[in-house]
Amino acid sequence: MYTTTWCPDCRRAKRFLTQHDFSFVEIDIEQDPAAARYVLGVNGGRRIIPTLVFEDGSVLVEPSNAELARKLGID
């Protein structure tokens, strides 16, 4: 999950994943220039976070909790 410390949507997504016992790796795009470039590349030049990359290679950008639930198979 590509995030920053100041992002409220990032905190919400992290809270959702943690509450549902999903592990994730958090990468702060303000601390990692390569991560920032990746986020720009995957989002058409826009710096949109959180950007979540899943093991199957799929990407969710700024997903709602409902979108995360669907992706993760949570009712």
CHARMM internal coordinates of N, CA and C (Angstrom, degrees):
IC EDIT
DIST 1 N 1 CA 1.4401
DIST 1 CA 1 C 1.5154
ANGL 1 N 1 CA 1 C 107.81
DIST 1 C 2 N 1.3229
ANGL 1 CA 1 C 2 N 115.54
DIHE 1 N 1 CA 1 C 2 N 123.29
DIST 2 N 2 CA 1.4602
ANGL 1 C 2 N 2 CA 121.55
DIHE 1 CA 1 C 2 N 2 CA 177.39
DIST 2 CA 2 C 1.5263
ANGL 2 N 2 CA 2 C 107.68
DIHE 1 C 2 N 2 CA 2 C -91.01
DIST 2 C 3 N 1.3304
ANGL 2 CA 2 C 3 N 116.10
DIHE 2 N 2 CA 2 C 3 N 125.98
DIST 3 N 3 CA 1.4594
ANGL 2 C 3 N 3 CA 122.08
DIHE 2 CA 2 C 3 N 3 CA -172.58
DIST 3 CA 3 C 1.5222
ANGL 3 N 3 CA 3 C 110.60
DIHE 2 C 3 N 3 CA 3 C -143.13
DIST 3 C 4 N 1.3258
ANGL 3 CA 3 C 4 N 114.03
DIHE 3 N 3 CA 3 C 4 N -176.95
DIST 4 N 4 CA 1.4635
ANGL 3 C 4 N 4 CA 123.34
DIHE 3 CA 3 C 4 N 4 CA 163.69
DIST 4 CA 4 C 1.5169
ANGL 4 N 4 CA 4 C 107.20
DIHE 3 C 4 N 4 CA 4 C -140.27
DIST 4 C 5 N 1.3008
ANGL 4 CA 4 C 5 N 117.44
DIHE 4 N 4 CA 4 C 5 N 165.34
DIST 5 N 5 CA 1.4651
ANGL 4 C 5 N 5 CA 120.67
DIHE 4 CA 4 C 5 N 5 CA -177.65
DIST 5 CA 5 C 1.5173
ANGL 5 N 5 CA 5 C 112.94
DIHE 4 C 5 N 5 CA 5 C -72.07
DIST 5 C 6 N 1.3330
ANGL 5 CA 5 C 6 N 117.99
DIHE 5 N 5 CA 5 C 6 N -25.86
DIST 6 N 6 CA 1.4658
ANGL 5 C 6 N 6 CA 120.94
DIHE 5 CA 5 C 6 N 6 CA -174.86
DIST 6 CA 6 C 1.5282
ANGL 6 N 6 CA 6 C 113.94
DIHE 5 C 6 N 6 CA 6 C -91.56
DIST 6 C 7 N 1.2993
ANGL 6 CA 6 C 7 N 119.23
DIHE 6 N 6 CA 6 C 7 N -3.39
DIST 7 N 7 CA 1.4676
ANGL 6 C 7 N 7 CA 123.98
DIHE 6 CA 6 C 7 N 7 CA -171.20
DIST 7 CA 7 C 1.5344
ANGL 7 N 7 CA 7 C 112.56
DIHE 6 C 7 N 7 CA 7 C -83.92
DIST 7 C 8 N 1.3375
ANGL 7 CA 7 C 8 N 118.51
DIHE 7 N 7 CA 7 C 8 N 114.15
DIST 8 N 8 CA 1.4628
ANGL 7 C 8 N 8 CA 120.23
DIHE 7 CA 7 C 8 N 8 CA 179.48
DIST 8 CA 8 C 1.5314
ANGL 8 N 8 CA 8 C 113.17
DIHE 7 C 8 N 8 CA 8 C -66.67
DIST 8 C 9 N 1.3361
ANGL 8 CA 8 C 9 N 118.42
DIHE 8 N 8 CA 8 C 9 N -34.55
DIST 9 N 9 CA 1.4634
ANGL 8 C 9 N 9 CA 119.84
DIHE 8 CA 8 C 9 N 9 CA 177.32
DIST 9 CA 9 C 1.5223
ANGL 9 N 9 CA 9 C 111.46
DIHE 8 C 9 N 9 CA 9 C -67.41
DIST 9 C 10 N 1.3216
ANGL 9 CA 9 C 10 N 116.51
DIHE 9 N 9 CA 9 C 10 N -32.14
DIST 10 N 10 CA 1.4647
ANGL 9 C 10 N 10 CA 120.89
DIHE 9 CA 9 C 10 N 10 CA 176.17
DIST 10 CA 10 C 1.5299
ANGL 10 N 10 CA 10 C 109.95
DIHE 9 C 10 N 10 CA 10 C -65.22
DIST 10 C 11 N 1.3156
ANGL 10 CA 10 C 11 N 116.52
DIHE 10 N 10 CA 10 C 11 N -44.74
DIST 11 N 11 CA 1.4676
ANGL 10 C 11 N 11 CA 120.31
DIHE 10 CA 10 C 11 N 11 CA 178.74
DIST 11 CA 11 C 1.5255
ANGL 11 N 11 CA 11 C 110.84
DIHE 10 C 11 N 11 CA 11 C -62.04
DIST 11 C 12 N 1.3356
ANGL 11 CA 11 C 12 N 116.74
DIHE 11 N 11 CA 11 C 12 N -41.13
DIST 12 N 12 CA 1.4567
ANGL 11 C 12 N 12 CA 120.53
DIHE 11 CA 11 C 12 N 12 CA 179.10
DIST 12 CA 12 C 1.5239
ANGL 12 N 12 CA 12 C 111.00
DIHE 11 C 12 N 12 CA 12 C -62.90
DIST 12 C 13 N 1.3214
ANGL 12 CA 12 C 13 N 117.58
DIHE 12 N 12 CA 12 C 13 N -46.07
DIST 13 N 13 CA 1.4622
ANGL 12 C 13 N 13 CA 121.43
DIHE 12 CA 12 C 13 N 13 CA 179.88
DIST 13 CA 13 C 1.5265
ANGL 13 N 13 CA 13 C 111.31
DIHE 12 C 13 N 13 CA 13 C -63.75
DIST 13 C 14 N 1.3306
ANGL 13 CA 13 C 14 N 116.71
DIHE 13 N 13 CA 13 C 14 N -42.26
DIST 14 N 14 CA 1.4729
ANGL 13 C 14 N 14 CA 120.13
DIHE 13 CA 13 C 14 N 14 CA 177.72
DIST 14 CA 14 C 1.5232
ANGL 14 N 14 CA 14 C 110.58
DIHE 13 C 14 N 14 CA 14 C -62.46
DIST 14 C 15 N 1.3279
ANGL 14 CA 14 C 15 N 116.83
DIHE 14 N 14 CA 14 C 15 N -42.71
DIST 15 N 15 CA 1.4647
ANGL 14 C 15 N 15 CA 121.17
DIHE 14 CA 14 C 15 N 15 CA 178.95
DIST 15 CA 15 C 1.5347
ANGL 15 N 15 CA 15 C 110.30
DIHE 14 C 15 N 15 CA 15 C -61.51
DIST 15 C 16 N 1.3318
ANGL 15 CA 15 C 16 N 117.13
DIHE 15 N 15 CA 15 C 16 N -44.73
DIST 16 N 16 CA 1.4576
ANGL 15 C 16 N 16 CA 121.92
DIHE 15 CA 15 C 16 N 16 CA 179.53
DIST 16 CA 16 C 1.5279
ANGL 16 N 16 CA 16 C 110.58
DIHE 15 C 16 N 16 CA 16 C -60.03
DIST 16 C 17 N 1.3206
ANGL 16 CA 16 C 17 N 116.87
DIHE 16 N 16 CA 16 C 17 N -49.47
DIST 17 N 17 CA 1.4620
ANGL 16 C 17 N 17 CA 120.21
DIHE 16 CA 16 C 17 N 17 CA -179.38
DIST 17 CA 17 C 1.5219
ANGL 17 N 17 CA 17 C 111.69
DIHE 16 C 17 N 17 CA 17 C -62.55
DIST 17 C 18 N 1.3095
ANGL 17 CA 17 C 18 N 116.68
DIHE 17 N 17 CA 17 C 18 N -41.64
DIST 18 N 18 CA 1.4646
ANGL 17 C 18 N 18 CA 121.04
DIHE 17 CA 17 C 18 N 18 CA -179.92
DIST 18 CA 18 C 1.5235
ANGL 18 N 18 CA 18 C 110.76
DIHE 17 C 18 N 18 CA 18 C -65.59
DIST 18 C 19 N 1.3292
ANGL 18 CA 18 C 19 N 117.14
DIHE 18 N 18 CA 18 C 19 N -43.95
DIST 19 N 19 CA 1.4692
ANGL 18 C 19 N 19 CA 121.22
DIHE 18 CA 18 C 19 N 19 CA -179.67
DIST 19 CA 19 C 1.5267
ANGL 19 N 19 CA 19 C 111.77
DIHE 18 C 19 N 19 CA 19 C -62.44
DIST 19 C 20 N 1.3207
ANGL 19 CA 19 C 20 N 117.21
DIHE 19 N 19 CA 19 C 20 N -27.25
DIST 20 N 20 CA 1.4594
ANGL 19 C 20 N 20 CA 121.14
DIHE 19 CA 19 C 20 N 20 CA -179.86
DIST 20 CA 20 C 1.5285
ANGL 20 N 20 CA 20 C 112.41
DIHE 19 C 20 N 20 CA 20 C -102.72
DIST 20 C 21 N 1.3303
ANGL 20 CA 20 C 21 N 116.00
DIHE 20 N 20 CA 20 C 21 N 17.14
DIST 21 N 21 CA 1.4680
ANGL 20 C 21 N 21 CA 123.29
DIHE 20 CA 20 C 21 N 21 CA 173.91
DIST 21 CA 21 C 1.5305
ANGL 21 N 21 CA 21 C 114.65
DIHE 20 C 21 N 21 CA 21 C 59.57
DIST 21 C 22 N 1.3287
ANGL 21 CA 21 C 22 N 116.50
DIHE 21 N 21 CA 21 C 22 N 35.39
DIST 22 N 22 CA 1.4612
ANGL 21 C 22 N 22 CA 120.47
DIHE 21 CA 21 C 22 N 22 CA 173.86
DIST 22 CA 22 C 1.5174
ANGL 22 N 22 CA 22 C 108.29
DIHE 21 C 22 N 22 CA 22 C -99.32
DIST 22 C 23 N 1.3120
ANGL 22 CA 22 C 23 N 115.56
DIHE 22 N 22 CA 22 C 23 N 129.39
DIST 23 N 23 CA 1.4604
ANGL 22 C 23 N 23 CA 118.97
DIHE 22 CA 22 C 23 N 23 CA 177.92
DIST 23 CA 23 C 1.5345
ANGL 23 N 23 CA 23 C 108.73
DIHE 22 C 23 N 23 CA 23 C -85.21
DIST 23 C 24 N 1.3106
ANGL 23 CA 23 C 24 N 115.28
DIHE 23 N 23 CA 23 C 24 N 153.98
DIST 24 N 24 CA 1.4607
ANGL 23 C 24 N 24 CA 120.85
DIHE 23 CA 23 C 24 N 24 CA -179.90
DIST 24 CA 24 C 1.5114
ANGL 24 N 24 CA 24 C 108.85
DIHE 23 C 24 N 24 CA 24 C -156.70
DIST 24 C 25 N 1.3042
ANGL 24 CA 24 C 25 N 114.58
DIHE 24 N 24 CA 24 C 25 N 159.89
DIST 25 N 25 CA 1.4554
ANGL 24 C 25 N 25 CA 121.99
DIHE 24 CA 24 C 25 N 25 CA 174.50
DIST 25 CA 25 C 1.5149
ANGL 25 N 25 CA 25 C 106.37
DIHE 24 C 25 N 25 CA 25 C -107.61
DIST 25 C 26 N 1.3170
ANGL 25 CA 25 C 26 N 116.16
DIHE 25 N 25 CA 25 C 26 N 128.16
DIST 26 N 26 CA 1.4632
ANGL 25 C 26 N 26 CA 121.47
DIHE 25 CA 25 C 26 N 26 CA 179.95
DIST 26 CA 26 C 1.5209
ANGL 26 N 26 CA 26 C 109.41
DIHE 25 C 26 N 26 CA 26 C -101.55
DIST 26 C 27 N 1.3312
ANGL 26 CA 26 C 27 N 115.80
DIHE 26 N 26 CA 26 C 27 N 130.69
DIST 27 N 27 CA 1.4550
ANGL 26 C 27 N 27 CA 121.47
DIHE 26 CA 26 C 27 N 27 CA 179.01
DIST 27 CA 27 C 1.5268
ANGL 27 N 27 CA 27 C 107.66
DIHE 26 C 27 N 27 CA 27 C -124.20
DIST 27 C 28 N 1.3135
ANGL 27 CA 27 C 28 N 116.12
DIHE 27 N 27 CA 27 C 28 N 117.62
DIST 28 N 28 CA 1.4610
ANGL 27 C 28 N 28 CA 122.15
DIHE 27 CA 27 C 28 N 28 CA -178.99
DIST 28 CA 28 C 1.5259
ANGL 28 N 28 CA 28 C 108.82
DIHE 27 C 28 N 28 CA 28 C -82.71
DIST 28 C 29 N 1.3255
ANGL 28 CA 28 C 29 N 116.11
DIHE 28 N 28 CA 28 C 29 N 114.35
DIST 29 N 29 CA 1.4667
ANGL 28 C 29 N 29 CA 119.41
DIHE 28 CA 28 C 29 N 29 CA -175.85
DIST 29 CA 29 C 1.5231
ANGL 29 N 29 CA 29 C 112.96
DIHE 28 C 29 N 29 CA 29 C -70.14
DIST 29 C 30 N 1.3148
ANGL 29 CA 29 C 30 N 117.15
DIHE 29 N 29 CA 29 C 30 N -14.94
DIST 30 N 30 CA 1.4648
ANGL 29 C 30 N 30 CA 118.96
DIHE 29 CA 29 C 30 N 30 CA 176.36
DIST 30 CA 30 C 1.5211
ANGL 30 N 30 CA 30 C 111.76
DIHE 29 C 30 N 30 CA 30 C -83.09
DIST 30 C 31 N 1.3106
ANGL 30 CA 30 C 31 N 117.17
DIHE 30 N 30 CA 30 C 31 N -15.52
DIST 31 N 31 CA 1.4576
ANGL 30 C 31 N 31 CA 122.09
DIHE 30 CA 30 C 31 N 31 CA 178.96
DIST 31 CA 31 C 1.5273
ANGL 31 N 31 CA 31 C 112.55
DIHE 30 C 31 N 31 CA 31 C -103.15
DIST 31 C 32 N 1.3353
ANGL 31 CA 31 C 32 N 116.84
DIHE 31 N 31 CA 31 C 32 N -13.07
DIST 32 N 32 CA 1.4612
ANGL 31 C 32 N 32 CA 121.31
DIHE 31 CA 31 C 32 N 32 CA -174.46
DIST 32 CA 32 C 1.5406
ANGL 32 N 32 CA 32 C 109.15
DIHE 31 C 32 N 32 CA 32 C -130.89
DIST 32 C 33 N 1.3278
ANGL 32 CA 32 C 33 N 117.61
DIHE 32 N 32 CA 32 C 33 N 100.23
DIST 33 N 33 CA 1.4671
ANGL 32 C 33 N 33 CA 120.83
DIHE 32 CA 32 C 33 N 33 CA -177.97
DIST 33 CA 33 C 1.5332
ANGL 33 N 33 CA 33 C 113.41
DIHE 32 C 33 N 33 CA 33 C -58.44
DIST 33 C 34 N 1.3279
ANGL 33 CA 33 C 34 N 117.44
DIHE 33 N 33 CA 33 C 34 N -35.77
DIST 34 N 34 CA 1.4652
ANGL 33 C 34 N 34 CA 119.91
DIHE 33 CA 33 C 34 N 34 CA 178.55
DIST 34 CA 34 C 1.5280
ANGL 34 N 34 CA 34 C 110.34
DIHE 33 C 34 N 34 CA 34 C -65.84
DIST 34 C 35 N 1.3101
ANGL 34 CA 34 C 35 N 116.89
DIHE 34 N 34 CA 34 C 35 N -37.52
DIST 35 N 35 CA 1.4627
ANGL 34 C 35 N 35 CA 121.06
DIHE 34 CA 34 C 35 N 35 CA 177.59
DIST 35 CA 35 C 1.5247
ANGL 35 N 35 CA 35 C 110.41
DIHE 34 C 35 N 35 CA 35 C -65.98
DIST 35 C 36 N 1.3192
ANGL 35 CA 35 C 36 N 116.71
DIHE 35 N 35 CA 35 C 36 N -40.55
DIST 36 N 36 CA 1.4652
ANGL 35 C 36 N 36 CA 120.65
DIHE 35 CA 35 C 36 N 36 CA 178.22
DIST 36 CA 36 C 1.5285
ANGL 36 N 36 CA 36 C 110.12
DIHE 35 C 36 N 36 CA 36 C -62.46
DIST 36 C 37 N 1.3218
ANGL 36 CA 36 C 37 N 117.46
DIHE 36 N 36 CA 36 C 37 N -40.92
DIST 37 N 37 CA 1.4663
ANGL 36 C 37 N 37 CA 120.79
DIHE 36 CA 36 C 37 N 37 CA 177.86
DIST 37 CA 37 C 1.5276
ANGL 37 N 37 CA 37 C 110.71
DIHE 36 C 37 N 37 CA 37 C -65.11
DIST 37 C 38 N 1.3242
ANGL 37 CA 37 C 38 N 116.32
DIHE 37 N 37 CA 37 C 38 N -39.27
DIST 38 N 38 CA 1.4630
ANGL 37 C 38 N 38 CA 120.09
DIHE 37 CA 37 C 38 N 38 CA 178.41
DIST 38 CA 38 C 1.5268
ANGL 38 N 38 CA 38 C 110.67
DIHE 37 C 38 N 38 CA 38 C -60.98
DIST 38 C 39 N 1.3287
ANGL 38 CA 38 C 39 N 116.48
DIHE 38 N 38 CA 38 C 39 N -47.44
DIST 39 N 39 CA 1.4663
ANGL 38 C 39 N 39 CA 120.84
DIHE 38 CA 38 C 39 N 39 CA -179.94
DIST 39 CA 39 C 1.5319
ANGL 39 N 39 CA 39 C 110.34
DIHE 38 C 39 N 39 CA 39 C -60.11
DIST 39 C 40 N 1.3058
ANGL 39 CA 39 C 40 N 117.64
DIHE 39 N 39 CA 39 C 40 N -43.27
DIST 40 N 40 CA 1.4659
ANGL 39 C 40 N 40 CA 120.84
DIHE 39 CA 39 C 40 N 40 CA 176.75
DIST 40 CA 40 C 1.5255
ANGL 40 N 40 CA 40 C 110.95
DIHE 39 C 40 N 40 CA 40 C -60.99
DIST 40 C 41 N 1.3154
ANGL 40 CA 40 C 41 N 116.16
DIHE 40 N 40 CA 40 C 41 N -42.00
DIST 41 N 41 CA 1.4636
ANGL 40 C 41 N 41 CA 120.47
DIHE 40 CA 40 C 41 N 41 CA -178.73
DIST 41 CA 41 C 1.5169
ANGL 41 N 41 CA 41 C 113.26
DIHE 40 C 41 N 41 CA 41 C -66.94
DIST 41 C 42 N 1.3056
ANGL 41 CA 41 C 42 N 116.76
DIHE 41 N 41 CA 41 C 42 N -44.11
DIST 42 N 42 CA 1.4685
ANGL 41 C 42 N 42 CA 120.49
DIHE 41 CA 41 C 42 N 42 CA -177.21
DIST 42 CA 42 C 1.5301
ANGL 42 N 42 CA 42 C 111.94
DIHE 41 C 42 N 42 CA 42 C -74.91
DIST 42 C 43 N 1.3146
ANGL 42 CA 42 C 43 N 116.86
DIHE 42 N 42 CA 42 C 43 N -20.22
DIST 43 N 43 CA 1.4639
ANGL 42 C 43 N 43 CA 121.62
DIHE 42 CA 42 C 43 N 43 CA -177.46
DIST 43 CA 43 C 1.5254
ANGL 43 N 43 CA 43 C 113.03
DIHE 42 C 43 N 43 CA 43 C -109.65
DIST 43 C 44 N 1.3192
ANGL 43 CA 43 C 44 N 117.12
DIHE 43 N 43 CA 43 C 44 N 26.65
DIST 44 N 44 CA 1.4533
ANGL 43 C 44 N 44 CA 120.68
DIHE 43 CA 43 C 44 N 44 CA 175.17
DIST 44 CA 44 C 1.5147
ANGL 44 N 44 CA 44 C 114.40
DIHE 43 C 44 N 44 CA 44 C 61.16
DIST 44 C 45 N 1.3295
ANGL 44 CA 44 C 45 N 116.37
DIHE 44 N 44 CA 44 C 45 N 37.15
DIST 45 N 45 CA 1.4558
ANGL 44 C 45 N 45 CA 120.68
DIHE 44 CA 44 C 45 N 45 CA 178.10
DIST 45 CA 45 C 1.5143
ANGL 45 N 45 CA 45 C 114.40
DIHE 44 C 45 N 45 CA 45 C 87.84
DIST 45 C 46 N 1.3290
ANGL 45 CA 45 C 46 N 116.36
DIHE 45 N 45 CA 45 C 46 N 1.60
DIST 46 N 46 CA 1.4758
ANGL 45 C 46 N 46 CA 120.19
DIHE 45 CA 45 C 46 N 46 CA 179.63
DIST 46 CA 46 C 1.5255
ANGL 46 N 46 CA 46 C 109.79
DIHE 45 C 46 N 46 CA 46 C -103.27
DIST 46 C 47 N 1.2883
ANGL 46 CA 46 C 47 N 115.20
DIHE 46 N 46 CA 46 C 47 N 145.19
DIST 47 N 47 CA 1.4665
ANGL 46 C 47 N 47 CA 122.43
DIHE 46 CA 46 C 47 N 47 CA -178.15
DIST 47 CA 47 C 1.5344
ANGL 47 N 47 CA 47 C 108.20
DIHE 46 C 47 N 47 CA 47 C -96.16
DIST 47 C 48 N 1.3360
ANGL 47 CA 47 C 48 N 115.68
DIHE 47 N 47 CA 47 C 48 N 77.31
DIST 48 N 48 CA 1.4574
ANGL 47 C 48 N 48 CA 121.33
DIHE 47 CA 47 C 48 N 48 CA -176.46
DIST 48 CA 48 C 1.5275
ANGL 48 N 48 CA 48 C 108.85
DIHE 47 C 48 N 48 CA 48 C -105.71
DIST 48 C 49 N 1.3116
ANGL 48 CA 48 C 49 N 114.78
DIHE 48 N 48 CA 48 C 49 N 127.26
DIST 49 N 49 CA 1.4573
ANGL 48 C 49 N 49 CA 121.06
DIHE 48 CA 48 C 49 N 49 CA 178.78
DIST 49 CA 49 C 1.5210
ANGL 49 N 49 CA 49 C 109.16
DIHE 48 C 49 N 49 CA 49 C -135.36
DIST 49 C 50 N 1.2954
ANGL 49 CA 49 C 50 N 119.33
DIHE 49 N 49 CA 49 C 50 N 153.98
DIST 50 N 50 CA 1.4562
ANGL 49 C 50 N 50 CA 125.10
DIHE 49 CA 49 C 50 N 50 CA -2.74
DIST 50 CA 50 C 1.5285
ANGL 50 N 50 CA 50 C 111.79
DIHE 49 C 50 N 50 CA 50 C -71.87
DIST 50 C 51 N 1.2951
ANGL 50 CA 50 C 51 N 114.39
DIHE 50 N 50 CA 50 C 51 N 146.18
DIST 51 N 51 CA 1.4560
ANGL 50 C 51 N 51 CA 122.56
DIHE 50 CA 50 C 51 N 51 CA 170.36
DIST 51 CA 51 C 1.5166
ANGL 51 N 51 CA 51 C 105.87
DIHE 50 C 51 N 51 CA 51 C -115.20
DIST 51 C 52 N 1.3189
ANGL 51 CA 51 C 52 N 115.36
DIHE 51 N 51 CA 51 C 52 N 118.50
DIST 52 N 52 CA 1.4657
ANGL 51 C 52 N 52 CA 121.16
DIHE 51 CA 51 C 52 N 52 CA -177.28
DIST 52 CA 52 C 1.5125
ANGL 52 N 52 CA 52 C 110.00
DIHE 51 C 52 N 52 CA 52 C -108.75
DIST 52 C 53 N 1.3297
ANGL 52 CA 52 C 53 N 115.82
DIHE 52 N 52 CA 52 C 53 N 129.65
DIST 53 N 53 CA 1.4559
ANGL 52 C 53 N 53 CA 122.26
DIHE 52 CA 52 C 53 N 53 CA 178.29
DIST 53 CA 53 C 1.5242
ANGL 53 N 53 CA 53 C 106.78
DIHE 52 C 53 N 53 CA 53 C -114.04
DIST 53 C 54 N 1.3208
ANGL 53 CA 53 C 54 N 115.90
DIHE 53 N 53 CA 53 C 54 N 127.18
DIST 54 N 54 CA 1.4600
ANGL 53 C 54 N 54 CA 121.15
DIHE 53 CA 53 C 54 N 54 CA -176.34
DIST 54 CA 54 C 1.5190
ANGL 54 N 54 CA 54 C 111.13
DIHE 53 C 54 N 54 CA 54 C -100.64
DIST 54 C 55 N 1.3318
ANGL 54 CA 54 C 55 N 115.75
DIHE 54 N 54 CA 54 C 55 N 163.79
DIST 55 N 55 CA 1.4646
ANGL 54 C 55 N 55 CA 121.26
DIHE 54 CA 54 C 55 N 55 CA -176.54
DIST 55 CA 55 C 1.5201
ANGL 55 N 55 CA 55 C 112.26
DIHE 54 C 55 N 55 CA 55 C -58.22
DIST 55 C 56 N 1.3370
ANGL 55 CA 55 C 56 N 117.42
DIHE 55 N 55 CA 55 C 56 N -28.22
DIST 56 N 56 CA 1.4700
ANGL 55 C 56 N 56 CA 120.30
DIHE 55 CA 55 C 56 N 56 CA 179.93
DIST 56 CA 56 C 1.5361
ANGL 56 N 56 CA 56 C 112.13
DIHE 55 C 56 N 56 CA 56 C -81.65
DIST 56 C 57 N 1.3440
ANGL 56 CA 56 C 57 N 116.74
DIHE 56 N 56 CA 56 C 57 N 2.00
DIST 57 N 57 CA 1.4572
ANGL 56 C 57 N 57 CA 121.55
DIHE 56 CA 56 C 57 N 57 CA 178.65
DIST 57 CA 57 C 1.5161
ANGL 57 N 57 CA 57 C 114.36
DIHE 56 C 57 N 57 CA 57 C 90.86
DIST 57 C 58 N 1.3278
ANGL 57 CA 57 C 58 N 117.44
DIHE 57 N 57 CA 57 C 58 N -6.95
DIST 58 N 58 CA 1.4598
ANGL 57 C 58 N 58 CA 120.05
DIHE 57 CA 57 C 58 N 58 CA 179.23
DIST 58 CA 58 C 1.5236
ANGL 58 N 58 CA 58 C 110.29
DIHE 57 C 58 N 58 CA 58 C -74.48
DIST 58 C 59 N 1.3242
ANGL 58 CA 58 C 59 N 115.46
DIHE 58 N 58 CA 58 C 59 N 158.00
DIST 59 N 59 CA 1.4618
ANGL 58 C 59 N 59 CA 121.98
DIHE 58 CA 58 C 59 N 59 CA -176.22
DIST 59 CA 59 C 1.5246
ANGL 59 N 59 CA 59 C 108.79
DIHE 58 C 59 N 59 CA 59 C -131.11
DIST 59 C 60 N 1.3271
ANGL 59 CA 59 C 60 N 116.30
DIHE 59 N 59 CA 59 C 60 N 135.81
DIST 60 N 60 CA 1.4597
ANGL 59 C 60 N 60 CA 122.47
DIHE 59 CA 59 C 60 N 60 CA 169.92
DIST 60 CA 60 C 1.5187
ANGL 60 N 60 CA 60 C 106.99
DIHE 59 C 60 N 60 CA 60 C -117.78
DIST 60 C 61 N 1.3222
ANGL 60 CA 60 C 61 N 115.31
DIHE 60 N 60 CA 60 C 61 N 133.27
DIST 61 N 61 CA 1.4557
ANGL 60 C 61 N 61 CA 121.01
DIHE 60 CA 60 C 61 N 61 CA -178.45
DIST 61 CA 61 C 1.5244
ANGL 61 N 61 CA 61 C 108.65
DIHE 60 C 61 N 61 CA 61 C -114.52
DIST 61 C 62 N 1.3165
ANGL 61 CA 61 C 62 N 114.67
DIHE 61 N 61 CA 61 C 62 N 121.59
DIST 62 N 62 CA 1.4588
ANGL 61 C 62 N 62 CA 122.03
DIHE 61 CA 61 C 62 N 62 CA 179.54
DIST 62 CA 62 C 1.5398
ANGL 62 N 62 CA 62 C 111.29
DIHE 61 C 62 N 62 CA 62 C 48.64
DIST 62 C 63 N 1.3551
ANGL 62 CA 62 C 63 N 116.07
DIHE 62 N 62 CA 62 C 63 N 51.11
DIST 63 N 63 CA 1.4622
ANGL 62 C 63 N 63 CA 118.46
DIHE 62 CA 62 C 63 N 63 CA -175.54
DIST 63 CA 63 C 1.5272
ANGL 63 N 63 CA 63 C 111.98
DIHE 62 C 63 N 63 CA 63 C -74.16
DIST 63 C 64 N 1.3257
ANGL 63 CA 63 C 64 N 114.86
DIHE 63 N 63 CA 63 C 64 N 150.47
DIST 64 N 64 CA 1.4679
ANGL 63 C 64 N 64 CA 120.46
DIHE 63 CA 63 C 64 N 64 CA 171.13
DIST 64 CA 64 C 1.5213
ANGL 64 N 64 CA 64 C 107.89
DIHE 63 C 64 N 64 CA 64 C -76.79
DIST 64 C 65 N 1.3209
ANGL 64 CA 64 C 65 N 116.50
DIHE 64 N 64 CA 64 C 65 N 168.46
DIST 65 N 65 CA 1.4606
ANGL 64 C 65 N 65 CA 119.73
DIHE 64 CA 64 C 65 N 65 CA 175.37
DIST 65 CA 65 C 1.5232
ANGL 65 N 65 CA 65 C 110.51
DIHE 64 C 65 N 65 CA 65 C -61.32
DIST 65 C 66 N 1.3315
ANGL 65 CA 65 C 66 N 117.70
DIHE 65 N 65 CA 65 C 66 N -37.14
DIST 66 N 66 CA 1.4683
ANGL 65 C 66 N 66 CA 121.20
DIHE 65 CA 65 C 66 N 66 CA 178.81
DIST 66 CA 66 C 1.5262
ANGL 66 N 66 CA 66 C 110.70
DIHE 65 C 66 N 66 CA 66 C -63.50
DIST 66 C 67 N 1.3286
ANGL 66 CA 66 C 67 N 117.62
DIHE 66 N 66 CA 66 C 67 N -41.27
DIST 67 N 67 CA 1.4652
ANGL 66 C 67 N 67 CA 120.55
DIHE 66 CA 66 C 67 N 67 CA 177.54
DIST 67 CA 67 C 1.5246
ANGL 67 N 67 CA 67 C 111.00
DIHE 66 C 67 N 67 CA 67 C -64.70
DIST 67 C 68 N 1.3254
ANGL 67 CA 67 C 68 N 116.59
DIHE 67 N 67 CA 67 C 68 N -41.74
DIST 68 N 68 CA 1.4675
ANGL 67 C 68 N 68 CA 119.85
DIHE 67 CA 67 C 68 N 68 CA 176.83
DIST 68 CA 68 C 1.5207
ANGL 68 N 68 CA 68 C 110.57
DIHE 67 C 68 N 68 CA 68 C -62.05
DIST 68 C 69 N 1.3154
ANGL 68 CA 68 C 69 N 116.99
DIHE 68 N 68 CA 68 C 69 N -43.82
DIST 69 N 69 CA 1.4668
ANGL 68 C 69 N 69 CA 121.07
DIHE 68 CA 68 C 69 N 69 CA -179.98
DIST 69 CA 69 C 1.5323
ANGL 69 N 69 CA 69 C 110.65
DIHE 68 C 69 N 69 CA 69 C -59.73
DIST 69 C 70 N 1.3221
ANGL 69 CA 69 C 70 N 116.82
DIHE 69 N 69 CA 69 C 70 N -45.34
DIST 70 N 70 CA 1.4769
ANGL 69 C 70 N 70 CA 120.08
DIHE 69 CA 69 C 70 N 70 CA 178.40
DIST 70 CA 70 C 1.5190
ANGL 70 N 70 CA 70 C 111.19
DIHE 69 C 70 N 70 CA 70 C -60.51
DIST 70 C 71 N 1.3309
ANGL 70 CA 70 C 71 N 116.17
DIHE 70 N 70 CA 70 C 71 N -47.06
DIST 71 N 71 CA 1.4605
ANGL 70 C 71 N 71 CA 120.27
DIHE 70 CA 70 C 71 N 71 CA -178.78
DIST 71 CA 71 C 1.5237
ANGL 71 N 71 CA 71 C 111.54
DIHE 70 C 71 N 71 CA 71 C -61.08
DIST 71 C 72 N 1.3217
ANGL 71 CA 71 C 72 N 116.46
DIHE 71 N 71 CA 71 C 72 N -38.03
DIST 72 N 72 CA 1.4618
ANGL 71 C 72 N 72 CA 121.43
DIHE 71 CA 71 C 72 N 72 CA -175.24
DIST 72 CA 72 C 1.5240
ANGL 72 N 72 CA 72 C 113.29
DIHE 71 C 72 N 72 CA 72 C -91.75
DIST 72 C 73 N 1.3295
ANGL 72 CA 72 C 73 N 117.19
DIHE 72 N 72 CA 72 C 73 N -0.71
DIST 73 N 73 CA 1.4627
ANGL 72 C 73 N 73 CA 120.29
DIHE 72 CA 72 C 73 N 73 CA 178.57
DIST 73 CA 73 C 1.5078
ANGL 73 N 73 CA 73 C 114.55
DIHE 72 C 73 N 73 CA 73 C 73.16
DIST 73 C 74 N 1.3249
ANGL 73 CA 73 C 74 N 116.43
DIHE 73 N 73 CA 73 C 74 N 30.87
DIST 74 N 74 CA 1.4605
ANGL 73 C 74 N 74 CA 121.61
DIHE 73 CA 73 C 74 N 74 CA 179.28
DIST 74 CA 74 C 1.5341
ANGL 74 N 74 CA 74 C 107.96
DIHE 73 C 74 N 74 CA 74 C -96.68
DIST 74 C 75 N 1.3330
ANGL 74 CA 74 C 75 N 116.19
DIHE 74 N 74 CA 74 C 75 N 132.81
DIST 75 N 75 CA 1.4725
ANGL 74 C 75 N 75 CA 120.72
DIHE 74 CA 74 C 75 N 75 CA 177.75
DIST 75 CA 75 C 1.5023
ANGL 75 N 75 CA 75 C 110.87
DIHE 74 C 75 N 75 CA 75 C -74.83
END
COOR INIT
IC SEED 1 N 1 CA 1 C
IC BUILD
